């Protein structure tokens, strides 16, 4: 039984590129066709397929098998036209070789569309698919991917959230707190997404740069920031300990309890941090930066009004949504003090802005104009 080792070039690379007529029958004819195509396009995958066909022919010939090798070429317009050409050439090769079975060589899934055509005329004993060890497209994609991962921007966007998840997971795994770890991961990702959505990256980077600069230069703000963070942490811990959690109570009750207990911790931390910034600004520029004037007024106004609102809402919900807590001297007094402080801060800030800040800007403009005139002269 004669076996035909059949290579299929459905889009006629041999004909279009190397000007080789098909069918190509015989070992020497296939070698000549491979050499011609290799000189024109050495990266064409059809070269791998034809050499696999020749290699299979040599291996079976050594075993004493009655074999022949042939390459059929279709047409550049892959489809009916190419399949018709392959069918005609297959009929010619069968008559010429008297083959009864075929070993089909393919360099891709596209060539296997002609499988029914071959199967209707010869018994297919085997199908061999060429696996190219190094594909140019795959290699290019790999190196592009590696180069992309070297980009700092891509690394921050892709690896940073993954790194945060792994770090939080590892910390809670060590502490044997799997449930808390899952919640902490969600919280961390939520914070990260908020930072990305509101474009806070630059502000956070500036904050850490200031912290680093403060550590190296001995700025007071570095230490006041640390104290402010500790105050916030202690206030949050205190508020959490004073909060009662009960599955039967409304979710707003523990939330309001936590908020009213942490309010003055936020105010204190803000005042400490602002004090450090004002001091550093004065030392650096040797003059008072009046832009910080409004900060203490805003913080105290927030403290009084937030305490009044959160505390009264807490009492109102506990009392069955009563309006009585909003009519007490506590709410009226704290809310009035908060509004009064905010009003005083706004009025005095605008006055200082008109008197000092605009005078400073005019002075800077005059100095810049004098410098330009001196240079012109």
C-alpha positions as a printed NumPy array, in Angstrom:
array([[  0.   ,   0.   ,   0.   ],
       [  1.504,   3.248,  -1.103],
       [  1.359,   6.167,   1.305],
       [  1.271,   9.766,   0.15 ],
       [  2.759,  12.365,   2.495],
       [  0.696,  15.371,   1.575],
       [  1.542,  18.992,   2.426],
       [ -1.147,  21.623,   1.831],
       [ -0.443,  25.285,   1.011],
       [ -4.002,  26.577,   0.799],
       [ -3.135,  30.229,   0.09 ],
       [ -0.451,  29.379,  -2.533],
       [  2.607,  30.937,  -0.863],
       [  4.868,  28.828,  -3.057],
       [  3.225,  30.071,  -6.23 ],
       [  2.813,  33.733,  -5.228],
       [  6.195,  34.246,  -3.584],
       [  8.557,  31.676,  -5.118],
       [  6.838,  31.248,  -8.528],
       [  6.713,  27.465,  -8.083],
       [  4.103,  25.524, -10.065],
       [  2.063,  22.913,  -8.271],
       [  1.479,  20.104,  -7.629],
       [  5.019,  19.562,  -6.364],
       [  5.726,  15.82 ,  -6.382],
       [  8.925,  14.115,  -5.221],
       [ 11.584,  14.803,  -2.608],
       [ 13.927,  16.804,  -4.823],
       [ 11.123,  18.923,  -6.258],
       [  9.912,  19.765,  -2.729],
       [ 13.453,  20.612,  -1.608],
       [ 13.895,  22.917,  -4.594],
       [ 10.553,  24.601,  -3.856],
       [ 11.53 ,  25.033,  -0.182],
       [ 14.836,  26.632,  -1.147],
       [ 13.109,  29.084,  -3.482],
       [ 10.544,  30.08 ,  -0.904],
       [ 13.211,  30.286,   1.807],
       [ 15.209,  32.81 ,  -0.208],
       [ 12.129,  34.997,  -0.711],
       [ 10.475,  34.684,   2.707],
       [ 12.526,  32.698,   5.251],
       [  9.917,  33.341,   7.993],
       [  7.013,  31.682,   6.171],
       [  5.491,  28.831,   8.178],
       [  4.973,  26.788,   4.984],
       [  8.717,  26.104,   5.061],
       [  8.31 ,  24.27 ,   8.357],
       [  5.447,  22.255,   6.907],
       [  7.293,  21.186,   3.754],
       [ 10.422,  20.215,   5.682],
       [  8.276,  18.203,   8.101],
       [  6.796,  16.406,   5.08 ],
       [ 10.291,  15.651,   3.72 ],
       [ 11.482,  14.549,   7.161],
       [  8.49 ,  12.207,   7.501],
       [  9.207,  10.814,   4.024],
       [ 12.856,  10.097,   4.908],
       [ 11.917,   8.432,   8.196],
       [  9.334,   6.129,   6.596],
       [ 11.607,   5.392,   3.642],
       [ 14.303,   4.171,   6.023],
       [ 11.751,   1.76 ,   7.473],
       [ 11.126,   0.327,   4.008],
       [  7.719,   1.902,   3.489],
       [  6.417,   2.657,   0.024],
       [  5.934,   6.409,   0.268],
       [  5.817,   9.541,  -1.868],
       [  5.738,  13.22 ,  -0.892],
       [  3.743,  15.973,  -2.559],
       [  2.738,  19.584,  -1.956],
       [ -0.542,  20.991,  -3.207],
       [ -1.097,  24.736,  -3.575],
       [ -4.427,  26.537,  -3.654],
       [ -5.101,  30.188,  -4.376],
       [ -4.522,  33.525,  -2.677],
       [ -8.324,  33.921,  -2.485],
       [ -8.773,  31.245,   0.144],
       [-12.128,  29.56 ,  -0.224],
       [-13.935,  27.938,  -3.144],
       [-11.276,  28.857,  -5.722],
       [ -8.359,  27.522,  -3.699],
       [-10.19 ,  24.349,  -2.643],
       [-11.125,  23.622,  -6.274],
       [ -7.473,  23.914,  -7.329],
       [ -6.399,  21.616,  -4.499],
       [ -9.054,  19.089,  -5.515],
       [ -7.868,  19.067,  -9.13 ],
       [ -4.216,  18.739,  -8.102],
       [ -5.043,  15.944,  -5.657],
       [ -6.713,  13.972,  -8.459],
       [ -3.573,  14.438, -10.577],
       [ -1.244,  13.31 ,  -7.791],
       [ -3.337,  10.216,  -7.013],
       [ -3.229,   9.147, -10.637],
       [  0.512,   9.808, -10.803],
       [  1.513,   8.057,  -7.578],
       [ -1.239,   5.426,  -7.239],
       [ -1.407,   6.25 ,  -3.516],
       [ -4.03 ,   4.52 ,  -1.381],
       [ -3.57 ,   6.301,   1.935],
       [ -2.289,   9.696,   3.012],
       [ -0.406,  11.326,   5.892],
       [ -1.61 ,  14.92 ,   5.991],
       [  0.846,  17.682,   6.989],
       [ -0.644,  20.974,   8.154],
       [  0.853,  24.262,   9.318],
       [ -2.381,  25.69 ,  10.684],
       [ -6.078,  25.199,  11.336],
       [ -6.915,  26.921,   8.024],
       [ -5.319,  24.136,   5.986],
       [ -7.381,  21.536,   7.813],
       [-10.541,  22.877,   6.158],
       [ -9.574,  20.773,   3.162],
       [ -9.619,  17.621,   5.314],
       [-13.011,  16.429,   3.931],
       [-11.709,  16.848,   0.375],
       [ -8.726,  14.59 ,   1.005],
       [-10.745,  12.141,   3.117],
       [-13.272,  11.63 ,   0.314],
       [-10.53 ,  10.367,  -2.008],
       [ -7.906,   8.71 ,   0.178],
       [ -7.728,   6.988,   3.524],
       [ -6.092,   9.34 ,   6.045],
       [ -3.785,   7.339,   8.268],
       [ -2.31 ,  10.292,  10.196],
       [ -2.407,  14.076,  10.536],
       [  0.697,  15.968,  11.594],
       [  0.513,  19.552,  12.7  ],
       [  3.591,  21.798,  12.535],
       [  4.361,  23.428,  15.894],
       [  6.658,  26.376,  15.285],
       [  9.005,  26.69 ,  18.262],
       [  9.442,  30.439,  17.882],
       [  6.656,  32.511,  16.371],
       [  7.557,  36.089,  15.448],
       [  4.135,  37.426,  16.451],
       [  4.288,  35.6  ,  19.772],
       [  7.823,  36.785,  20.443],
       [  6.918,  40.383,  19.57 ],
       [  3.881,  40.2  ,  21.835],
       [  6.016,  38.828,  24.675],
       [  8.623,  41.561,  24.432],
       [  5.953,  44.255,  24.08 ],
       [  4.283,  42.916,  27.204],
       [  7.59 ,  42.877,  29.118],
       [  8.4  ,  46.398,  27.932],
       [  4.93 ,  47.565,  28.923],
       [  5.397,  46.189,  32.429],
       [  8.634,  48.188,  32.717],
       [  6.606,  51.394,  32.393],
       [  6.298,  53.023,  35.831],
       [  2.769,  54.202,  35.113],
       [  1.596,  50.706,  34.165],
       [  3.344,  49.172,  37.171],
       [  1.58 ,  51.569,  39.533],
       [ -1.809,  50.944,  37.956],
       [ -1.48 ,  47.161,  37.608],
       [  0.87 ,  45.953,  40.337],
       [ -0.045,  48.403,  43.106],
       [ -3.558,  47.057,  43.805],
       [ -2.285,  43.474,  43.544],
       [  0.557,  44.282,  45.95 ],
       [ -1.879,  45.919,  48.397],
       [ -4.138,  42.853,  48.332],
       [ -1.232,  40.469,  48.924],
       [  0.199,  42.579,  51.761],
       [ -3.12 ,  42.933,  53.585],
       [ -3.91 ,  39.26 ,  53.052],
       [ -0.481,  38.217,  54.356],
       [ -0.773,  40.405,  57.477],
       [ -4.189,  39.056,  58.431],
       [ -3.148,  35.491,  57.567],
       [ -0.266,  35.783,  60.035],
       [ -2.696,  37.139,  62.651],
       [ -5.077,  34.234,  61.907],
       [ -7.926,  36.623,  61.043],
       [ -9.221,  35.355,  57.702],
       [-12.632,  37.046,  57.949],
       [-11.146,  40.367,  58.973],
       [ -8.57 ,  40.038,  56.215],
       [-11.255,  39.829,  53.536],
       [-12.931,  42.941,  54.921],
       [ -9.575,  44.743,  55.115],
       [ -8.844,  43.84 ,  51.477],
       [-12.188,  45.306,  50.371],
       [-11.534,  48.416,  52.47 ],
       [ -8.028,  48.838,  50.996],
       [ -9.286,  48.428,  47.428],
       [-12.082,  50.887,  48.148],
       [ -9.6  ,  53.501,  49.368],
       [ -7.392,  52.864,  46.329],
       [-10.324,  53.275,  43.925],
       [-11.4  ,  56.5  ,  45.66 ],
       [ -7.878,  57.866,  45.27 ],
       [ -7.912,  56.95 ,  41.576],
       [-11.409,  58.351,  40.923],
       [-10.783,  61.722,  42.611],
       [ -7.186,  62.001,  41.32 ],
       [ -5.671,  62.299,  44.785],
       [ -2.401,  60.65 ,  43.725],
       [ -0.557,  63.959,  43.406],
       [ -1.791,  65.213,  46.795],
       [ -0.757,  61.987,  48.501],
       [  2.618,  62.047,  46.754],
       [  3.139,  65.661,  47.861],
       [  2.202,  64.704,  51.426],
       [  4.754,  61.879,  51.542],
       [  7.39 ,  64.077,  49.901],
       [  6.801,  66.697,  52.578],
       [  7.072,  64.022,  55.253],
       [ 10.343,  62.835,  53.762],
       [ 11.657,  66.386,  53.412],
       [ 10.587,  67.15 ,  56.981],
       [ 12.477,  64.125,  58.282],
       [ 15.658,  65.072,  56.427],
       [ 15.545,  68.807,  57.217],
       [ 14.041,  68.676,  60.689],
       [ 10.802,  70.492,  59.821],
       [  8.296,  70.824,  62.644],
       [  5.441,  69.752,  60.349],
       [  6.93 ,  66.258,  60.092],
       [  6.501,  65.697,  63.814],
       [  3.12 ,  67.455,  64.029],
       [  1.854,  65.192,  61.214],
       [  2.916,  62.123,  63.173],
       [  1.219,  63.474,  66.311],
       [ -1.921,  64.268,  64.282],
       [ -2.038,  60.717,  62.9  ],
       [ -1.635,  59.3  ,  66.419],
       [ -4.445,  61.551,  67.692],
       [ -6.709,  60.331,  64.886],
       [ -5.843,  56.692,  65.602],
       [ -6.46 ,  57.082,  69.348],
       [ -9.715,  58.95 ,  68.703],
       [-10.902,  56.248,  66.298],
       [-10.012,  53.523,  68.823],
       [-11.802,  55.413,  71.618],
       [-14.899,  55.994,  69.451],
       [-14.955,  52.339,  68.387],
       [-14.743,  51.117,  71.992],
       [-17.598,  53.402,  73.028],
       [-19.781,  52.201,  70.146],
       [-22.317,  49.489,  70.88 ],
       [-22.992,  47.054,  68.056],
       [-26.275,  45.154,  68.114],
       [-27.884,  43.313,  65.238],
       [-31.336,  44.409,  66.445],
       [-30.602,  48.149,  66.402],
       [-30.705,  50.406,  63.356],
       [-27.374,  50.628,  61.516],
       [-27.344,  54.437,  61.837],
       [-27.078,  54.304,  65.643],
       [-23.522,  52.867,  65.898],
       [-22.416,  55.014,  62.935],
       [-23.639,  58.23 ,  64.585],
       [-22.169,  57.154,  67.925],
       [-18.772,  56.64 ,  66.286],
       [-18.931,  59.973,  64.418],
       [-19.887,  62.07 ,  67.449],
       [-17.066,  60.539,  69.508],
       [-14.376,  61.033,  66.863],
       [-15.329,  64.596,  65.882],
       [-13.105,  66.454,  68.365],
       [-10.229,  64.079,  67.629],
       [-10.393,  65.202,  63.983],
       [-10.448,  68.854,  65.074],
       [ -7.457,  68.396,  67.4  ],
       [ -5.448,  66.505,  64.774],
       [ -6.177,  69.223,  62.205],
       [ -5.067,  71.984,  64.575],
       [ -1.804,  70.197,  65.405],
       [ -1.027,  69.576,  61.708],
       [ -1.887,  73.182,  60.78 ],
       [  0.338,  74.515,  63.581],
       [  3.311,  72.658,  62.108],
       [  2.605,  73.947,  58.595],
       [  2.251,  77.562,  59.763],
       [  5.474,  77.38 ,  61.776],
       [  7.462,  75.903,  58.871],
       [  6.048,  78.521,  56.514],
       [  7.081,  81.319,  58.866],
       [ 10.594,  79.893,  59.342],
       [ 11.069,  79.347,  55.583],
       [  9.756,  82.718,  54.354],
       [ 10.376,  84.781,  57.524],
       [  6.835,  86.157,  57.354],
       [  3.346,  85.078,  58.34 ],
       [  1.387,  83.182,  55.706],
       [ -2.096,  84.613,  56.196],
       [ -3.634,  81.957,  53.971],
       [ -3.72 ,  79.64 ,  57.001],
       [ -5.832,  82.096,  59.044],
       [ -9.144,  80.443,  58.15 ],
       [ -8.057,  76.888,  59.153],
       [ -8.611,  77.052,  62.96 ],
       [-11.956,  78.808,  62.507],
       [-13.086,  76.139,  60.032],
       [-11.962,  73.315,  62.315],
       [-13.693,  74.692,  65.413],
       [-16.839,  75.471,  63.405],
       [-16.83 ,  71.893,  62.138],
       [-16.301,  70.545,  65.66 ],
       [-19.236,  72.412,  67.228],
       [-21.736,  71.904,  64.382],
       [-20.805,  68.239,  63.803],
       [-21.067,  67.481,  67.518],
       [-24.482,  69.123,  67.634],
       [-25.783,  67.324,  64.529],
       [-24.36 ,  63.851,  65.22 ],
       [-25.197,  63.946,  68.932],
       [-28.76 ,  65.143,  68.399],
       [-29.389,  62.675,  65.567],
       [-28.1  ,  59.885,  67.793],
       [-30.463,  60.86 ,  70.618],
       [-33.333,  61.392,  68.177],
       [-33.068,  57.888,  66.66 ],
       [-32.704,  56.296,  70.108],
       [-35.886,  58.103,  71.183],
       [-37.905,  56.834,  68.234],
       [-37.116,  59.642,  65.781],
       [-38.1  ,  62.408,  68.171],
       [-37.477,  66.11 ,  67.469],
       [-36.885,  66.901,  71.133],
       [-33.02 ,  66.561,  70.954],
       [-32.967,  69.32 ,  68.299],
       [-34.732,  71.726,  70.668],
       [-32.364,  71.318,  73.613],
       [-29.86 ,  73.985,  74.743],
       [-27.064,  71.565,  73.751],
       [-27.991,  71.515,  70.065],
       [-28.948,  75.209,  69.851],
       [-25.856,  76.352,  71.744],
       [-23.324,  74.163,  69.88 ],
       [-24.836,  74.895,  66.466],
       [-24.947,  78.638,  67.175],
       [-21.341,  78.684,  68.375],
       [-20.248,  76.752,  65.287],
       [-22.022,  79.122,  62.916],
       [-20.694,  82.17 ,  64.793],
       [-17.107,  80.899,  64.603],
       [-17.474,  80.2  ,  60.88 ],
       [-18.887,  83.7  ,  60.329],
       [-16.06 ,  85.364,  62.279],
       [-13.477,  83.317,  60.406],
       [-14.945,  84.177,  56.992],
       [-15.21 ,  87.908,  57.728],
       [-11.734,  88.24 ,  59.245],
       [-10.177,  86.118,  56.489],
       [-11.628,  88.323,  53.737],
       [-10.465,  91.409,  55.625],
       [ -6.943,  89.998,  56.022],
       [ -6.959,  88.898,  52.383],
       [ -7.857,  92.399,  51.223],
       [ -5.327,  94.12 ,  53.484],
       [ -2.32 ,  91.805,  53.713],
       [ -2.425,  89.265,  50.895],
       [ -3.264,  91.79 ,  48.135],
       [ -0.618,  94.188,  49.498],
       [  1.915,  91.371,  49.351],
       [  0.904,  90.558,  45.77 ],
       [  1.214,  94.219,  44.753],
       [  4.609,  94.391,  46.441],
       [  5.758,  91.287,  44.561],
       [  4.513,  92.779,  41.278],
       [  6.408,  96.03 ,  41.956],
       [  9.581,  94.113,  42.806],
       [  9.295,  92.019,  39.632],
       [  8.678,  95.164,  37.537],
       [ 11.703,  96.892,  39.082],
       [ 13.896,  93.896,  38.314],
       [ 12.702,  93.839,  34.689],
       [ 13.391,  97.595,  34.297],
       [ 16.88 ,  97.198,  35.746],
       [ 17.612,  94.375,  33.314],
       [ 16.277,  96.45 ,  30.408],
       [ 18.568,  99.339,  31.3  ]])
